[in-house]
Amino acid sequence: MEERACLQRKAHGFTLIELLLALVIVAVLASLAFSSYASYVSKAYNAAAIADILSIEGCIERYYTTAWNFPPDLATAGCTGNDPWGNPYKDLNIQT
C-alpha cells in the first residue's frame, strides 16, 4: 500500500533535479544554435562585402575607360554606399 502511495505522489510533477537538467539541456542547445547563427551571419556579411567590392571595381574601371584616369573618389565614379557593417567604402587613390 505504501509503495502505491509513493508512486502516485511521484507522478504528480517533476522534481527540482529534473527541471534543472531540462534547463541545462535547453541552454546547451540554445548556445549551439546561437553560435551557428553568428557564423552564418558573419559569412553572409563577408560575401556581401566581396560582391560590393567587385561592383566598386567595375565602377572604377568604367570611369577609367571613359576619362582615362582614375576617379578622385568613389562618388565621382558613381559608386557610393556602405559595407554590410555600416561603414562607408573608401577609395585609396594611389596616384596622389
Secondary structure, DSSP 8 states (H G I E B T S, - for coil): -HHHHHHHHHTTS--HHHHHHHHHHHHHHHHHHHHHHHHHHHHHHHHHHHHHHHHHHHHHHHHHHHHSS--SSHHHHT---B-TTS-B-----TT-
